Every structure is written in structure tokens, then in C-alpha cells.
Amino acid sequence: MRVLVVEDEPDIAQFICQGLGESGYAVDLAVDGLSGLDYLLAANYDLLLLDILLPKLDGLQVLSHLRKQGLSTPVLVLTACDTVEDRIRGLDAGADDYLVKPFAFSELLARIRALLRRPPLQVDTVLYVGTLQMDTLRREVLRSGQAIALSPREFTLLEYLMRHADRVLTRTQLAEHVWNFDFPGDFKVVDVYIGYLRRKLARSGDSELIHTVRGVGYRLSAMAEDV
Ligand code: CA
């Protein structure tokens, strides 16, 4: 899941970006409203965390530009303003939820999960593909009942593959949703991480789940045939 954070206070921005990174999200940071809008129009985000008091363009203006462009990206507003009028203005402008600063990181994570569970995004928190099972809340992966330890990046990659099981995903799609703008730009990194996942998912007697679709990308499927 790829998240854009628009926040101008360095300490808060670092707190959020570091925590989300450790939780397996791909995170980009914009430090003013104008660059936030540029990022949003340039990339495909699964969620926006938006501060209200921002230089250049405030959060409410960013939000109204975003919705006018027809983008339905879920938006969680982070605000120091906690009057009822402020909250109503944020929700009226198209925010899906808001969180008043200061907040506990665990609450931020819970709000993010709730937003990402809302339709049209996937509602399931436990995913199954063949003998593979992932609990996205407990961050556990099991293959034929055996726990598999994954790094945060591997987990994010596998979750994306499982949420799009039986569909061919291009390297570009995988890079966009699993990596952020720090992405090295060399799609070999995607291949390398697919290799890591294959090795970890391989258990004697279990079939290959990640299929290479030559010249295109990858498909996660419990069905054995290769394309
Ligand atoms: Ca601010």
C-alpha cells in the first residue's frame, strides 16, 4: 500500500513516515500543499494523510483540487484544529476521516486500516491463495500452516500480489504500489524481491505460487499452469 504524507512540521513528518515505513507501507512525503498536489497527480496512491495548516496551499484547498480532478483516493486529515466547525469543513471538503494532533501512532494505524478496508478497496483482512494465508492485521503469513517470516517490504509485495491473485501484474504496477519515490528505477529490484518471496514460500510438496509472465510481469495463483 502506497501512502502520501503532506505535512510541513519536520518532527511530525518524520514520526509518521518512519512508523508507516516500519509497518510496511511505501511512503512519500510532501512538505507543502502545492508539492503534495503534484505528487498526487503524478502517482497512484492508496491513501493520503493530509495536514490542514500547510505552506503554499492549505490542506482544504488540496482536498478540493483533488476531488475536482475526480480522484477518490481515501483522505485522512491530520489537524491541530479540533473545533467542530473545523472537522465539518474538512469532511465537507471531501476528507474520509480526521485525526486531531497530537495522536498515538497506534490510533493512526487503526484509522488507516479502517480506511483501506472500505469499498471499493478490499475488505478482507485475512487473505487466502491455495495453501497460503495472510493475516494483514496480525502481519502473519502461513504456508500449509507453517509460519513464514517476511521483511516489511516482502510483506507489502506479497499482500499486493494476494489482493490481485490470478491477475497479471506488471513490474511497473508492483513498483508503484510497493515502492515509493525512493524506488531505484531499476525494475530488477522487483525481480530480486520476487526471488526472495519465492524462496521463502517454497516448501517441499507445495506448488509454485508466483508465476512469471514473460515480458510482462508476475501472477500469483494457486493454479499450476504458466502463461
Ligand atoms: Ca502544519
py3Dmol code that shows the C-alpha trace and the ligand (Angstrom):
import py3Dmol

protein = """\
ATOM      1  CA  MET A   1       0.000   0.000   0.000  1.00  0.00           C
ATOM      2  CA  ARG A   2       1.403   3.355  -1.015  1.00  0.00           C
ATOM      3  CA  VAL A   3       0.756   6.405   1.155  1.00  0.00           C
ATOM      4  CA  LEU A   4       1.419  10.111   0.588  1.00  0.00           C
ATOM      5  CA  VAL A   5       2.016  12.231   3.697  1.00  0.00           C
ATOM      6  CA  VAL A   6       1.612  16.003   3.295  1.00  0.00           C
ATOM      7  CA  GLU A   7       2.985  17.562   6.480  1.00  0.00           C
ATOM      8  CA  ASP A   8       5.211  20.594   6.996  1.00  0.00           C
ATOM      9  CA  GLU A   9       6.343  20.020  10.584  1.00  0.00           C
ATOM     10  CA  PRO A  10       9.584  18.007  10.325  1.00  0.00           C
ATOM     11  CA  ASP A  11       9.237  16.140  13.645  1.00  0.00           C
ATOM     12  CA  ILE A  12       5.684  15.001  12.968  1.00  0.00           C
ATOM     13  CA  ALA A  13       6.532  14.128   9.351  1.00  0.00           C
ATOM     14  CA  GLN A  14       9.475  12.006  10.443  1.00  0.00           C
ATOM     15  CA  PHE A  15       7.432  10.288  13.166  1.00  0.00           C
ATOM     16  CA  ILE A  16       4.701   9.370  10.689  1.00  0.00           C
ATOM     17  CA  CYS A  17       6.950   8.363   7.770  1.00  0.00           C
ATOM     18  CA  GLN A  18       9.259   6.239   9.877  1.00  0.00           C
ATOM     19  CA  GLY A  19       6.373   4.487  11.642  1.00  0.00           C
ATOM     20  CA  LEU A  20       4.493   3.780   8.414  1.00  0.00           C
ATOM     21  CA  GLY A  21       7.677   2.519   6.751  1.00  0.00           C
ATOM     22  CA  GLU A  22       8.273   0.122   9.631  1.00  0.00           C
ATOM     23  CA  SER A  23       4.671  -1.060   9.275  1.00  0.00           C
ATOM     24  CA  GLY A  24       5.306  -1.993   5.653  1.00  0.00           C
ATOM     25  CA  TYR A  25       3.750   0.958   3.837  1.00  0.00           C
ATOM     26  CA  ALA A  26       5.539   2.652   0.938  1.00  0.00           C
ATOM     27  CA  VAL A  27       5.598   6.315   1.982  1.00  0.00           C
ATOM     28  CA  ASP A  28       6.294   9.589   0.164  1.00  0.00           C
ATOM     29  CA  LEU A  29       6.468  12.945   1.939  1.00  0.00           C
ATOM     30  CA  ALA A  30       5.479  16.356   0.580  1.00  0.00           C
ATOM     31  CA  VAL A  31       6.185  19.367   2.822  1.00  0.00           C
ATOM     32  CA  ASP A  32       3.727  21.882   1.329  1.00  0.00           C
ATOM     33  CA  GLY A  33       0.299  21.792  -0.272  1.00  0.00           C
ATOM     34  CA  LEU A  34       1.458  22.574  -3.784  1.00  0.00           C
ATOM     35  CA  SER A  35       4.039  19.791  -3.988  1.00  0.00           C
ATOM     36  CA  GLY A  36       1.512  17.486  -2.296  1.00  0.00           C
ATOM     37  CA  LEU A  37      -0.889  18.098  -5.150  1.00  0.00           C
ATOM     38  CA  ASP A  38       1.911  17.478  -7.691  1.00  0.00           C
ATOM     39  CA  TYR A  39       2.708  14.124  -6.068  1.00  0.00           C
ATOM     40  CA  LEU A  40      -0.970  13.154  -6.045  1.00  0.00           C
ATOM     41  CA  LEU A  41      -1.418  13.889  -9.712  1.00  0.00           C
ATOM     42  CA  ALA A  42       1.854  12.145 -10.645  1.00  0.00           C
ATOM     43  CA  ALA A  43       1.469   8.835  -8.828  1.00  0.00           C
ATOM     44  CA  ASN A  44      -1.168   6.362  -7.840  1.00  0.00           C
ATOM     45  CA  TYR A  45      -1.663   6.480  -4.049  1.00  0.00           C
ATOM     46  CA  ASP A  46      -3.807   4.173  -1.965  1.00  0.00           C
ATOM     47  CA  LEU A  47      -4.161   6.752   0.831  1.00  0.00           C
ATOM     48  CA  LEU A  48      -3.424  10.413   1.600  1.00  0.00           C
ATOM     49  CA  LEU A  49      -2.517  11.727   5.073  1.00  0.00           C
ATOM     50  CA  LEU A  50      -3.084  15.459   4.892  1.00  0.00           C
ATOM     51  CA  ASP A  51      -2.201  18.232   7.323  1.00  0.00           C
ATOM     52  CA  ILE A  52      -4.522  21.287   7.216  1.00  0.00           C
ATOM     53  CA  LEU A  53      -2.195  24.192   8.039  1.00  0.00           C
ATOM     54  CA  LEU A  54       0.357  23.999   5.217  1.00  0.00           C
ATOM     55  CA  PRO A  55       2.511  26.487   3.289  1.00  0.00           C
ATOM     56  CA  LYS A  56       1.590  27.492  -0.294  1.00  0.00           C
ATOM     57  CA  LEU A  57      -1.766  25.673  -0.434  1.00  0.00           C
ATOM     58  CA  ASP A  58      -3.639  24.617   2.695  1.00  0.00           C
ATOM     59  CA  GLY A  59      -4.996  21.109   3.206  1.00  0.00           C
ATOM     60  CA  LEU A  60      -8.594  22.035   2.454  1.00  0.00           C
ATOM     61  CA  GLN A  61      -7.550  23.561  -0.881  1.00  0.00           C
ATOM     62  CA  VAL A  62      -5.518  20.440  -1.715  1.00  0.00           C
ATOM     63  CA  LEU A  63      -8.555  18.339  -0.907  1.00  0.00           C
ATOM     64  CA  SER A  64     -10.937  20.325  -3.044  1.00  0.00           C
ATOM     65  CA  HIS A  65      -8.490  20.321  -6.016  1.00  0.00           C
ATOM     66  CA  LEU A  66      -8.116  16.555  -5.605  1.00  0.00           C
ATOM     67  CA  ARG A  67     -11.843  15.874  -5.606  1.00  0.00           C
ATOM     68  CA  LYS A  68     -12.400  18.274  -8.534  1.00  0.00           C
ATOM     69  CA  GLN A  69      -9.906  16.191 -10.516  1.00  0.00           C
ATOM     70  CA  GLY A  70     -12.132  13.188  -9.807  1.00  0.00           C
ATOM     71  CA  LEU A  71      -9.588  11.376  -7.644  1.00  0.00           C
ATOM     72  CA  SER A  72     -11.283   9.253  -4.990  1.00  0.00           C
ATOM     73  CA  THR A  73      -8.112   8.451  -3.006  1.00  0.00           C
ATOM     74  CA  PRO A  74      -9.112   7.994   0.667  1.00  0.00           C
ATOM     75  CA  VAL A  75      -8.008  11.024   2.700  1.00  0.00           C
ATOM     76  CA  LEU A  76      -7.245  11.105   6.410  1.00  0.00           C
ATOM     77  CA  VAL A  77      -6.890  14.683   7.632  1.00  0.00           C
ATOM     78  CA  LEU A  78      -4.385  15.374  10.398  1.00  0.00           C
ATOM     79  CA  THR A  79      -5.267  18.562  12.151  1.00  0.00           C
ATOM     80  CA  ALA A  80      -4.320  20.649  15.140  1.00  0.00           C
ATOM     81  CA  CYS A  81      -7.676  22.404  14.787  1.00  0.00           C
ATOM     82  CA  ASP A  82     -10.205  20.468  16.799  1.00  0.00           C
ATOM     83  CA  THR A  83     -13.304  22.604  16.817  1.00  0.00           C
ATOM     84  CA  VAL A  84     -16.473  21.034  15.470  1.00  0.00           C
ATOM     85  CA  GLU A  85     -16.548  23.640  12.648  1.00  0.00           C
ATOM     86  CA  ASP A  86     -13.022  22.657  11.547  1.00  0.00           C
ATOM     87  CA  ARG A  87     -13.913  18.988  11.415  1.00  0.00           C
ATOM     88  CA  ILE A  88     -17.099  19.681   9.457  1.00  0.00           C
ATOM     89  CA  ARG A  89     -15.169  21.843   6.984  1.00  0.00           C
ATOM     90  CA  GLY A  90     -12.681  19.006   6.444  1.00  0.00           C
ATOM     91  CA  LEU A  91     -15.345  16.363   5.917  1.00  0.00           C
ATOM     92  CA  ASP A  92     -17.340  18.698   3.648  1.00  0.00           C
ATOM     93  CA  ALA A  93     -14.239  19.265   1.529  1.00  0.00           C
ATOM     94  CA  GLY A  94     -14.016  15.527   0.873  1.00  0.00           C
ATOM     95  CA  ALA A  95     -11.986  14.021   3.735  1.00  0.00           C
ATOM     96  CA  ASP A  96     -12.914  10.472   4.717  1.00  0.00           C
ATOM     97  CA  ASP A  97     -11.761  10.755   8.321  1.00  0.00           C
ATOM     98  CA  TYR A  98      -9.721  13.052  10.562  1.00  0.00           C
ATOM     99  CA  LEU A  99      -7.342  12.718  13.465  1.00  0.00           C
ATOM    100  CA  VAL A 100      -6.589  15.534  15.929  1.00  0.00           C
ATOM    101  CA  LYS A 101      -2.934  16.159  16.840  1.00  0.00           C
ATOM    102  CA  PRO A 102      -1.297  15.002  18.986  1.00  0.00           C
ATOM    103  CA  PHE A 103      -2.307  11.393  18.345  1.00  0.00           C
ATOM    104  CA  ALA A 104      -0.995   7.953  19.252  1.00  0.00           C
ATOM    105  CA  PHE A 105       0.662   6.136  16.364  1.00  0.00           C
ATOM    106  CA  SER A 106      -1.417   3.018  17.078  1.00  0.00           C
ATOM    107  CA  GLU A 107      -4.572   5.076  16.536  1.00  0.00           C
ATOM    108  CA  LEU A 108      -3.226   6.415  13.232  1.00  0.00           C
ATOM    109  CA  LEU A 109      -2.544   2.838  12.068  1.00  0.00           C
ATOM    110  CA  ALA A 110      -6.028   1.718  13.117  1.00  0.00           C
ATOM    111  CA  ARG A 111      -7.653   4.631  11.207  1.00  0.00           C
ATOM    112  CA  ILE A 112      -5.555   3.830   8.127  1.00  0.00           C
ATOM    113  CA  ARG A 113      -6.568   0.174   8.218  1.00  0.00           C
ATOM    114  CA  ALA A 114     -10.223   1.160   8.580  1.00  0.00           C
ATOM    115  CA  LEU A 115      -9.988   3.484   5.550  1.00  0.00           C
ATOM    116  CA  LEU A 116      -8.203   0.897   3.415  1.00  0.00           C
ATOM    117  CA  ARG A 117     -10.847  -1.694   4.283  1.00  0.00           C
ATOM    118  CA  ARG A 118     -13.632   0.477   2.927  1.00  0.00           C
ATOM    119  CA  PRO A 119     -15.024  -0.325  -0.503  1.00  0.00           C
ATOM    120  CA  PRO A 120     -14.050  -0.184  -3.321  1.00  0.00           C
ATOM    121  CA  LEU A 121     -10.792  -1.356  -1.772  1.00  0.00           C
ATOM    122  CA  GLN A 122     -10.527  -4.895  -0.475  1.00  0.00           C
ATOM    123  CA  VAL A 123     -12.480  -5.552   2.705  1.00  0.00           C
ATOM    124  CA  ASP A 124     -10.695  -8.729   3.725  1.00  0.00           C
ATOM    125  CA  THR A 125      -8.048  -8.673   6.424  1.00  0.00           C
ATOM    126  CA  VAL A 126      -7.275 -12.392   6.062  1.00  0.00           C
ATOM    127  CA  LEU A 127      -6.302 -13.414   2.541  1.00  0.00           C
ATOM    128  CA  TYR A 128      -6.081 -16.936   1.121  1.00  0.00           C
ATOM    129  CA  VAL A 129      -4.454 -18.218  -2.058  1.00  0.00           C
ATOM    130  CA  GLY A 130      -4.153 -22.004  -2.194  1.00  0.00           C
ATOM    131  CA  THR A 131      -2.163 -23.155   0.826  1.00  0.00           C
ATOM    132  CA  LEU A 132      -1.010 -19.599   1.523  1.00  0.00           C
ATOM    133  CA  GLN A 133      -2.709 -17.499   4.191  1.00  0.00           C
ATOM    134  CA  MET A 134      -2.004 -13.909   5.258  1.00  0.00           C
ATOM    135  CA  ASP A 135      -3.441 -12.090   8.256  1.00  0.00           C
ATOM    136  CA  THR A 136      -2.886  -8.424   7.424  1.00  0.00           C
ATOM    137  CA  LEU A 137      -3.772  -7.198  10.934  1.00  0.00           C
ATOM    138  CA  ARG A 138      -1.543  -9.615  12.830  1.00  0.00           C
ATOM    139  CA  ARG A 139       1.003  -9.420   9.993  1.00  0.00           C
ATOM    140  CA  GLU A 140       1.339 -13.192   9.845  1.00  0.00           C
ATOM    141  CA  VAL A 141       1.919 -15.366   6.803  1.00  0.00           C
ATOM    142  CA  LEU A 142       1.341 -19.128   6.833  1.00  0.00           C
ATOM    143  CA  ARG A 143       2.059 -21.703   4.133  1.00  0.00           C
ATOM    144  CA  SER A 144       0.359 -25.042   4.794  1.00  0.00           C
ATOM    145  CA  GLY A 145       0.053 -23.934   8.420  1.00  0.00           C
ATOM    146  CA  GLN A 146       3.766 -23.093   8.831  1.00  0.00           C
ATOM    147  CA  ALA A 147       4.671 -19.514   9.729  1.00  0.00           C
ATOM    148  CA  ILE A 148       6.887 -17.639   7.262  1.00  0.00           C
ATOM    149  CA  ALA A 149       8.923 -14.627   8.407  1.00  0.00           C
ATOM    150  CA  LEU A 150       8.935 -11.768   5.895  1.00  0.00           C
ATOM    151  CA  SER A 151      10.589  -8.339   5.886  1.00  0.00           C
ATOM    152  CA  PRO A 152       8.156  -5.359   5.741  1.00  0.00           C
ATOM    153  CA  ARG A 153       8.872  -4.897   2.003  1.00  0.00           C
ATOM    154  CA  GLU A 154       8.352  -8.591   1.246  1.00  0.00           C
ATOM    155  CA  PHE A 155       5.106  -8.493   3.222  1.00  0.00           C
ATOM    156  CA  THR A 156       3.834  -5.468   1.271  1.00  0.00           C
ATOM    157  CA  LEU A 157       4.749  -7.099  -2.043  1.00  0.00           C
ATOM    158  CA  LEU A 158       3.050 -10.368  -1.116  1.00  0.00           C
ATOM    159  CA  GLU A 159      -0.073  -8.573   0.157  1.00  0.00           C
ATOM    160  CA  TYR A 160      -0.369  -6.712  -3.151  1.00  0.00           C
ATOM    161  CA  LEU A 161       0.055  -9.955  -5.114  1.00  0.00           C
ATOM    162  CA  MET A 162      -2.526 -11.750  -2.947  1.00  0.00           C
ATOM    163  CA  ARG A 163      -5.068  -8.930  -3.222  1.00  0.00           C
ATOM    164  CA  HIS A 164      -4.741  -9.240  -7.007  1.00  0.00           C
ATOM    165  CA  ALA A 165      -4.484 -13.026  -7.185  1.00  0.00           C
ATOM    166  CA  ASP A 166      -4.890 -14.659 -10.612  1.00  0.00           C
ATOM    167  CA  ARG A 167      -4.203 -11.333 -12.318  1.00  0.00           C
ATOM    168  CA  VAL A 168      -1.061 -10.451 -14.198  1.00  0.00           C
ATOM    169  CA  LEU A 169       0.732  -7.520 -12.554  1.00  0.00           C
ATOM    170  CA  THR A 170       3.382  -5.616 -14.443  1.00  0.00           C
ATOM    171  CA  ARG A 171       6.668  -4.680 -12.840  1.00  0.00           C
ATOM    172  CA  THR A 172       5.547  -1.042 -13.083  1.00  0.00           C
ATOM    173  CA  GLN A 173       2.362  -1.764 -11.129  1.00  0.00           C
ATOM    174  CA  LEU A 174       4.314  -3.613  -8.473  1.00  0.00           C
ATOM    175  CA  ALA A 175       6.944  -0.871  -8.272  1.00  0.00           C
ATOM    176  CA  GLU A 176       4.266   1.830  -7.968  1.00  0.00           C
ATOM    177  CA  HIS A 177       2.331   0.189  -5.163  1.00  0.00           C
ATOM    178  CA  VAL A 178       5.105  -1.442  -3.177  1.00  0.00           C
ATOM    179  CA  TRP A 179       7.934   1.077  -3.504  1.00  0.00           C
ATOM    180  CA  ASN A 180       7.839   4.857  -3.238  1.00  0.00           C
ATOM    181  CA  PHE A 181       9.719   7.661  -4.980  1.00  0.00           C
ATOM    182  CA  ASP A 182      12.910   6.282  -3.431  1.00  0.00           C
ATOM    183  CA  PHE A 183      12.416   3.445  -5.893  1.00  0.00           C
ATOM    184  CA  PRO A 184      15.761   2.965  -7.654  1.00  0.00           C
ATOM    185  CA  GLY A 185      14.040   2.974 -11.057  1.00  0.00           C
ATOM    186  CA  ASP A 186      15.577  -0.365 -11.947  1.00  0.00           C
ATOM    187  CA  PHE A 187      12.836  -2.973 -12.135  1.00  0.00           C
ATOM    188  CA  LYS A 188      15.402  -5.653 -11.362  1.00  0.00           C
ATOM    189  CA  VAL A 189      14.676  -4.797  -7.712  1.00  0.00           C
ATOM    190  CA  VAL A 190      11.153  -6.135  -8.248  1.00  0.00           C
ATOM    191  CA  ASP A 191      12.613  -9.353  -9.683  1.00  0.00           C
ATOM    192  CA  VAL A 192      15.002  -9.651  -6.753  1.00  0.00           C
ATOM    193  CA  TYR A 193      12.179  -9.341  -4.206  1.00  0.00           C
ATOM    194  CA  ILE A 194      10.029 -11.810  -6.155  1.00  0.00           C
ATOM    195  CA  GLY A 195      13.004 -14.182  -5.866  1.00  0.00           C
ATOM    196  CA  TYR A 196      13.159 -13.666  -2.086  1.00  0.00           C
ATOM    197  CA  LEU A 197       9.431 -14.367  -1.769  1.00  0.00           C
ATOM    198  CA  ARG A 198       9.619 -17.483  -3.938  1.00  0.00           C
ATOM    199  CA  ARG A 199      12.388 -18.911  -1.789  1.00  0.00           C
ATOM    200  CA  LYS A 200      10.502 -18.193   1.424  1.00  0.00           C
ATOM    201  CA  LEU A 201       7.204 -19.561   0.100  1.00  0.00           C
ATOM    202  CA  ALA A 202       8.791 -22.711  -1.310  1.00  0.00           C
ATOM    203  CA  ARG A 203       8.079 -25.701   0.883  1.00  0.00           C
ATOM    204  CA  SER A 204       8.554 -29.284  -0.130  1.00  0.00           C
ATOM    205  CA  GLY A 205       5.386 -30.666  -1.672  1.00  0.00           C
ATOM    206  CA  ASP A 206       3.843 -27.215  -2.206  1.00  0.00           C
ATOM    207  CA  SER A 207       3.472 -25.888  -5.732  1.00  0.00           C
ATOM    208  CA  GLU A 208       4.977 -22.643  -7.039  1.00  0.00           C
ATOM    209  CA  LEU A 209       2.582 -19.748  -6.417  1.00  0.00           C
ATOM    210  CA  ILE A 210       4.329 -16.858  -8.155  1.00  0.00           C
ATOM    211  CA  HIS A 211       4.299 -17.357 -11.904  1.00  0.00           C
ATOM    212  CA  THR A 212       6.463 -15.395 -14.313  1.00  0.00           C
ATOM    213  CA  VAL A 213       4.587 -13.978 -17.284  1.00  0.00           C
ATOM    214  CA  ARG A 214       7.394 -13.454 -19.752  1.00  0.00           C
ATOM    215  CA  GLY A 215       7.943  -9.907 -20.899  1.00  0.00           C
ATOM    216  CA  VAL A 216       5.076  -8.636 -18.717  1.00  0.00           C
ATOM    217  CA  GLY A 217       5.406  -9.349 -15.010  1.00  0.00           C
ATOM    218  CA  TYR A 218       4.068 -11.758 -12.431  1.00  0.00           C
ATOM    219  CA  ARG A 219       0.906 -13.523 -11.398  1.00  0.00           C
ATOM    220  CA  LEU A 220       0.184 -15.077  -8.010  1.00  0.00           C
ATOM    221  CA  SER A 221      -2.051 -18.074  -8.438  1.00  0.00           C
ATOM    222  CA  ALA A 222      -2.696 -21.452  -6.829  1.00  0.00           C
ATOM    223  CA  MET A 223      -3.279 -22.826 -10.335  1.00  0.00           C
ATOM    224  CA  ALA A 224      -0.149 -24.508 -11.628  1.00  0.00           C
ATOM    225  CA  GLU A 225      -0.045 -23.592 -15.312  1.00  0.00           C
ATOM    226  CA  ASP A 226       2.374 -20.953 -16.537  1.00  0.00           C
ATOM    227  CA  VAL A 227       1.350 -18.398 -19.124  1.00  0.00           C
TER     228      VAL A 227
END
"""
ligand_1 = """\
1
CA
Ca 1.158 22.217 9.604
"""
view = py3Dmol.view(width=600, height=400)
view.addModel(protein, "pdb")
view.setStyle({"model": 0}, {"cartoon": {"style": "trace"}})
view.addModel(ligand_1, "xyz")
view.setStyle({"model": 1}, {"stick": {}})
view.zoomTo()
view.show()
